[in-house]
Structure formats: structure tokens, C-alpha cells
Amino acid sequence: MRSLFPCGAGTRACRAGTHAGAWADARRLAGLWLLLFSLPLLAQRAQLPRKGRQIETTPPRVLQPVRKLPRRTGAPVLITGPSPLQQFIDAQRQLVQPQQQAEDRSRPLIRGTVIPLSPEMLAYAPHILPKLALIPVLRSNPPGVTTASTVPNRWWVFPSPPWRRYDNQKLDAIYDQSHLWDPFNRNTIKGDFPFHGRRDFFTFTGVSETVSEIRRLPVGSGQSFAEPGEFTFFGRGGQFAVDQNFRFSMDLFRGSAGFQPVDWELRVTPEFNINYTLTHENGLINSDVRQGIRRTDSNFGMQEAFLEKRLFTEKAHFDFASLRLGIQRFTSDFRGFIFSDEQPGARLFGTFDNNIFQWNMVYFDMLEKDTNSGLNRWRMRQQQVAGANLYWNDFLTKGYNLNFSAFYNHDQPSFLVDKNGVLVRPAPIGGLVPSSGGLPSVESKIRAAYAGISGDGHIGRINVSHAFYEAFGRDSFSAIPFSKNAQHINAQLAAAEFSYEKDWMTYRISGFYTSGDGKLNDGRANGFDGIVPNQQFAGGGFLGNPSLADRGLLNNNFEAGGVNFLNREPIPLSDTGVNLFAPNNLMPTMRAGLFEGQANFINPGITLINAGFDAKITPKLKASLNVNWAKFNRTEVLQALLFQAHIRHAIGLDSGLGFQYRPLLSDNIVITAGFGALVPGDGFKDIYTSRTLFSGFINLRMVF
């Protein structure tokens, strides 16, 4: 471990001596990126002959088929006149008299005699006979006489033993039987056919996700009497972590599968987490330095537990409205800029105008989160979130969709020391007013509203994704200005991404901006912050899976969604008790915690420019490269907190490279690996050191 993480640069006096080392790190990093950038190109070029992409210079030759599929032998059945199937249909029609249909509909359905089918029918349609459910069919009969005929159940149209077209069974397995532990063939517990009747389904999904990570962060030296020889301000930032999640989702619903929204649905999703962390400095895994440098922790949370009921359906255009009550996942927009979480609440949603418009109305009463795993705890947070959004599909042009959003965050005053003994509410910075009991008073009440518009899709050959949000409201007490004056919130967020697909490559450029606060005592908070952001942007969301959310690209593991360093890692702010950056959040909000801390609208803000590409090297292997340049918009708040006269604006150059491999050509087994590095700019060096920070991870995801 010590060979991976050399000692820190130390105090400000020794920073000048580290410039040469920083330039050496930058040169080595540039050489590494050049090598890694060339690997996908060389690998793709090596695949060109195999993929048939070379230009033919000679006239094409007429090739004869190598082999012909062996059909079943034997004399074919000659059918003259009406086919046996047509005869069967005509016979059924004669059994029903139009004048008695209304009377027969009121009679109870019972099972009766089975009409025999001729051998010719067996030869004509062998797949409709074995393993049929006897379904009664109404027909007209004399009074007192009731009969029924067999009609195949569409979920059991496959015979047993399986009927095959070819003598060689290796050539055709179209009618393979279902297996309980095989998710690729028809399976009752995967919802491929009903477990009862024709409309009652059950679906089980099991997910195992293992993340191993190694990183270097700017952390304090962890000085204590246990190590009196420690004197440097910045310590050894090397860390190693393993995170294991087991997620089990059980879904019971009634409906017509994919033909229309479910009539009702009951879903329960428990999740278990165990994590291990190893650091080089004391005081990082717990506020008590005597706890050492290792931590093993586990937690169990209920991530989903809701009941959904379809209220009505407009049959002309198949529009609907449904109500969902309980713990559920919701995302505010396409990229999760404002809110993305699993919380208890109510959601009324549906479509109208032939599914052109999709709408949501939500209300959540938030739960506390576990400090180390991010899973739900059995404790209320004293925070309410309400909102609504509207998706307008195919706006002006096909393939381009708009989202209009409005959300409200009411975060009430509360006091919380997290699982590791760290004060997170109120934020442990600035001037806290003592109460009569000696503890800091809890006076921060946040009432913030968000209004925004975002878009995602394509206009011609150009893929477009953009968002703009305005935040306004009131923070009753903010600790950073060192006063009890209320702060009036007025902040903005803007983001835009353009990409172009050419063959196996997707080229991408994007920009991201949040406003910052430059005047701390003017009574206005101009730094933008979200509610619970999970931003899949500019190197984030590489592991995103659309199936995990109702709308938007999401990843259920917040700490494993990004590749770039700023997207992925929490960066502590020099022993202040808050994080400058949080996981999956490009905004430098200086919260005490992404989940447990309150939103902070007095922050420096950020401007970020991104360039990158995605490469589909093979059908199983995907690569993504992103390079970001970022700077603080305002640094006055950093100067006030760190008691530092001058802090420049440049954050630095942040880059990340990730690979995703699907050995089964499906999402059942996915192996993802990535490496990100931040070469500090002048402003980052003023706060921390000039050492290059990095993170590398490998993620194994298995889904049943």
C-alpha cells in the first residue's frame, strides 16, 4: 500500500519544491492517456477485416450456400379444399347462434366436452394442442344443455415435449422448456407467463454488485497523541475500499404484460450492503482517531415498497393515469440534476394525447440515509419534497423530448451526528449559536423552489441534451456568513451536451455551469444546489441503466456511477467537516453530506467544459473517454472559510477512461472498470497541494 501512495507534499512551505514533481506527473499522465486513447482505435482497426468493413475492389462473386438446413423427412400432408384449421373455425361458428348470444353471456361458464380434432389438424397446427388450458367458450344450445370447447391459452402455446422443425436438435431450440433458474428462457418467476390464470404475474430480480476501488484524496494528516511525530497538514491520501450490495426485487402485478399499464402492482425491494475501507491516516473513517484506519460496516435498507393502482384508461389512445404509494424511485429530469432518490411518498402519473405527453405529480416525506452505504434507514428525516413535471415527446421534431419541472424542498431544522461521529446537521462550519443546553442551536430551515426546462433526444444526426434551472426561496439561517440573517436564494444551473454518432464512435462536447456567491453578507445566496442530485453528465453515468428508473439514466449505486475523478469522489474541504464535491455531483456545494447534510446555497459555483467520446469496440466491449476543464466561478466563500487571503479560480484538468464488458451480450453480467485523474489547477493548489489525484475501480454486476 505504501508504494501506491507516497507521502503528501506537507505544508505550504514545501509546495514550491513539488512543482517539478507535478510537471513530471502531468507528463506521465499525458503519455498514459495517449497510449490508452490509441488502444480503442487500434483494436477497432484490427476488427475491420472481421466485420467486413473493407471496401471491395473486385466484382462480387455469386456464392452458393454452404449447407442447407435439414428439414423433417416424410411425405407432406396434402390438403385439398378448405384447410383443417378453416374447417375447425367454421365448425365453431356454427355452434353459436346470433340470436342467443345475449342470453348465453349471462349464463355461468363451466367446463364441458372437448371437441376432438382430426389427424389432419394435428399435422397442420401441432403447436396448439398439447398442454392446453381448457378455456370455456360460450355458444348457443337448447335450454338446459351446456357445453364448452377448448380454446388454447396464449401463454401455453408451446407443446410438451417440445416440437421442433429439424431432426438435429442443435439447429432449433425455439420451443425450449422453461427452467426455474434460467432467466433467458421462459420462466414463471421472471414474469414470462402468469403464475395464476391469464393476468397474474410475478417477477423476481436479484442483483449482486461488487465495487473495488483505490484512490488518492487530499486529506488531513490525522494528528493525534498516538503519533506525536506527525506534523504535516496534509497526510497520505491513499485509500482502498470494497463495497458489496445485494438487491432483491419482488414484483407482483395483474395486467396484460406489455400491452397496457398494469391494473395493480405490489413491489418490495430490500437491499443489503457490506463495505470495507482502509486508509493511511487516522480520523478518516471515524471522528475518534482511536478507531484506527480500518472499518468494516454493514447495513440493511428497504429501497422499494409500494402499491400501484391504475385509475383509468382512455381506450381510444391507450392513455392512462395511475397512483403509486410507498417507497419508490423517482428522477426529476433526464440527467438527475435536481432530485434522484428512493423515498416514501405518493406519485400520481400518466399520459395523455396518445402518449405524447407524460406527467408526474409527487410528494415525498424523506427518510434518513445510512452514512456509509447510502441505504434507507428506519427514521424520518424531517424533510418534505413536492414536485411535478411534464414530458413533451417529439417536440417540434421526432426524437427530441422536452421536460418541464417544478419542485419544492422544505428541509426543517434538525440536529444529527452521523454514524461515524461527525456533525452533519447543522453544518459544522461558520458561526453556530449556542443554546441553553450547550449544543449548537438548530435554526436552519430551507424553503427552496426549483423551476426548469430540460431536453434530450436528437435533431437530425445531432444528439442534444440540455437543462436550465432557477432556484429561489429562503434559508432562515446559514452558518457561512457568520450571522443569523436569513438568506434569500437566487441561483441558476445550465448544462448542454451535443454529440454526433459516426459508425462505432460517438463524439461529444458539453458545458456545465452553476452560479456562485461572491458577497457573503448581502443577504442573498447565489450558489446553486439541488435537493438530492445524481448527475449523469460530463463523465458521470457511465454505469447508468435506464431500467433502474422511471425516466432518466440512473445508477442505483451512487458511489459507482462516474468515471472522472470529480464525478466520482467526495473531496473533503481541508478539515472543515464539509465536502467541497460530493459523489455524482459536479457542483461544489460544500455540504456536510450528500444525503444527510442540508442544501447549501452559499458556494463558489463552477464552470466546466467537457470533450469526450464513446466507442463500441466490439458488440461486447464499450469504452468511454472524457476530459474536463473546470474552474470556480467565485472564491470569496472559500477564502472566508479557510482564512486565506487569495484563492485563484482554476480547479484543473479532470480526465477519465472507462471500459464496460458484457460477456453474454446482455445486462445479466457486466464488468466495468475505470480510471480517473485530476491534475490540479492554480486554485486547487491554493486550497490543497499540487499532487495529482486519482481513482481507479472495477465493478462486477450480476443480474438474475
Buried (B, 14 or more C-beta within 10 A) or exposed (E): EEEEBEEBBBEEEEBEEBEEBBEEBBEEBEEBBEEBBEBBEEBBEEBEEEEEEEEEEEEEEEEEEEEEEEEEEEEEEEEEEEBBBEBBEEEBEEBBEEEBEEEBEEEEEEEBEEBEBEEBBBEBBEEBBBEBEEBBBBBBBEEEEBBBBBBBBEBBBBBEEBBBEEEEEEEBEEBBEBEEEEBEEBBBBBBBBBEEEBBEBBBBBEBBBBBBBBBBBBBBBBBBEEEEEEEBBBBBBBBBBBBBBBBBBBBBBBBEBEEEBBBEBBBBBBBBBBBBBBBBBBBBBBBEBEBBBEBEBEBBBBBBBBBBEBEEBBEEEEBBBBBBBBBBBBBBBBBBBBBBBBBBBBBBBBBBEEBBBBBBBBBBBBBBBBBBBBBBBEEEBBBBBBBBBBBBBEBEEEBBBBBBBBBBBBBBBBEBBBBBEBBBBBBBBBEBEEEEEEEBBBBBBBBBBBEBBBBBBBBEEEBBBBBBBBBBBBBBBBBBBBBEBBBBBBBBBBBBBBBBBEEBBBBBBBBBBBBBBBEBEEEBBBBBBBBBBBBBBBBBBBBBBEEBBBBBBBBBBBBBBBBBBBBBBBBBBBBBBBBBBBBBBBBBBBBBBBBBBBBBBBBBBBBBBBBBBBBBBBEEBBBBBBBBBBBBBBBBBBBBBBEBEEBBBBBBBBBBBBBBBBEEEEEBBBBBBBBBBBBBBBBBBBBBBBBBBBBBBBBBBBBB
